[in-house]
Amino acid sequence: MNMFGAVVSGRLVQSFEQVGETQFVTTIHDADNINHIAVFMTGTIPFPQGMGALVYFSWPDPNAPPVWQLLGHLAEDKPSTIFKISNMKKGSIGSNDMGPNLNTFGQQSFSHNAQIGISIEPILHVQQQSALVTSQTTSNFMQFCQKMLENFLNYASSFAQMTPNPNETFVPLSVLQLWYSNFERRLQQNPNFWRT
């Protein structure tokens, strides 16, 4: 019986293979075309008392072993969740968050397919790690917004023109449209360009 399942839109439900005493993994083929993944408990096996699960994701890299990124968690009071993974493209900044005792869910060879890993751990640890992910996501979003607005202000200010009123300036609408197009293009080329 399977404790966990995963659904990628337009595909059949995938089950997880147990690869350790408390670790499970499933392989997702053609991962470049995936935006969201739903991970859930099947309901056939409950968590042991006081336990929950951390959910990890690894994008394919044909030249390196898997790097696991923590997505979030599952628990008795949260038996399913949907994770957005389209913003976690290959080559994005990440580290092996699994810790020294976990052996990347039994994978020793390079992988061309994405993987979802689940690790059952004490619920307090699960909640702490999940809170860190939420905090980091919020922090990154705040940093991005601040950098974007600084970039916008600097760009638009360079085109500002004085009006008859010395306390006012205006910026042509075409400058705003050009800034938006440039920013969007750079974001598509490298989602982390703003970090530099």
N, C-alpha and C positions, 0 to 999 in steps of 0.2 A: 504494500500500500504506500502511496506517495503522500508525504506530508505537505509538499508545496507544489504549486503550479505557476506557470507564466503564460501570458498571452501577448502576442504582438499583433497589432491590427492586421486583419486579412489572413491570418495564419491559424493553424490548429493550436490547441492548448498544448503546452510542453510541460513534461514532468521533469523533476530534478533527480539526479543520480546521487546517492550518498557516497562521498569520497573520503570521509573521515567519521569519527565517532559523532561529531556535531556539525559536520560540514556537508553541504549539498551544492551541486553545480549543474547547470544546463548550458548547452551551446546554442547560440543564436546565429543562424546562417544569414549571409547577405546583410550584415549589420549596418552598412552605409545608408540603407534606405529606411531606417527606423527612426521614428521621432519619440514614441512613448512605449513603455513596457508596463503591463499590469502584472504584479506579483501577488500571490495570495496563498493562504492556507487552504488546503482542500477540505478540511473539516473531519477527515478520517482519523487523524492523530493530533491530540492537543499538545500544547507545549507542556513540558514538565513544570511543576509549580515553581514560581519565582524565576522563570526563564522567558526569554524573548529571542528575536533573531535580528541580526544586522544583515542588510542586503547590499551586495557589492556588484559593480559592473566593470568589465574589462573590454576596451575596444581592441579590435584586431591590430596587430603590428607584425608583419612577416619577418621583421629583423630583430625582434626582441621577445622575451618572455612576457606573459601578461602582467600588467600593472593594474592593481585593483583600486577602484575609487568607490568610497562609501556613498551609497544613495540615500539610505534611510533605514527604517526598521519595520518589523512586523511584531505583533504581540497579541495576546488573547483579546484585548480591547481594540486592536487594530489589525484584523485578520487579512486585510488586503490594502493595496495602495497602487497608485499609478505614478510612475517616475518618468519625467521628461529627460531624455538622454541625447537629444539632438544637439544640445549645447556642450556635450562632452566629447567632441570630435577627437580623432586620433591626433596625437602629438600635442594635445593640450597639457597644461601644467598639471602634474599629478604625482603622487607618490604611492608606494605600496603601504596602504593603511592597515593591512592585515596584521601587522605585528610580527615579532620574531618566531612565535610558536606555530604560525599557520603557514602551511606549505602551498600557497596559491592553489588551494583546492585540488591538490594532486597533480597539477599540470607542470611538467618539467620541460616540455618541448615548446617551441614557438607555435603560435596559433594564428590562423588566418580568419578565425571566426570569433565573434564577440561571445562573452560568457557572462552569466549571472551567477554569483556565488552567494550562498546563505550560510551564516555561521550562528548556531544557537549558543547564546551566552546568558549570564545572569542579567535579569531585567534592569537593574540599576546601571550596569555598564552599557547596556543597549540604549537606555534613555540618555545617558551622558554623551555617548558618541553621536547619537542622532541630534541632540541639541547643538553639538559642535558643528555639524554639517549645516544646520539651519542658520546658526550664527555666521559661519563663513559665507554662506550664500547671501545673506543680508548685507554683510560687510562688503563683499565683492560688488553687489548691485549698487550700494551707496558710493563706492569708489568709482565705479563706471559712470554713474550719473554725474558725479562731481567733475570727472575728467571730461566728459562729453560737454557739459555746460561751460567749463573753462575754455575748451576748444572752440565752441560756438561763439562765446563772447569775444575771444581774441580775433577770430576770423571776421566776425561781423563788424567789430570795432575798426578794423583796418579799412573798411569801406564806408565808414560813417561820414556824413556830410553835414556841415553846419547849416542851420536854417536862419532866417532873419532873427529869430529869438535866440540869443546866445546861450540860453539854458537848455536848448533842445537840439538834438541831432536826429537824423533819420538814416536808415539803411534801406537801399532798394530791395524790393521783394525778390528780385532775381538773385541777389547775393545769398539770401536765406535758402532759396531752392538749390543753388549750386553747393552751398555748404552741406545741405542734407544729402545730396547725391554723392558727394565726395566721402562723407562720413559713412554712408551706407556701403559704398564700394569698398572702402578700407576694412570695414567690419566683416564683409563677406570674404575678403581675401585672407584676413587674419583676425579671428575673433578676439585675440588678446593684444592687438596693436596699441590699444590705449594704455596698456601697462607701462610702456616705455617712456 
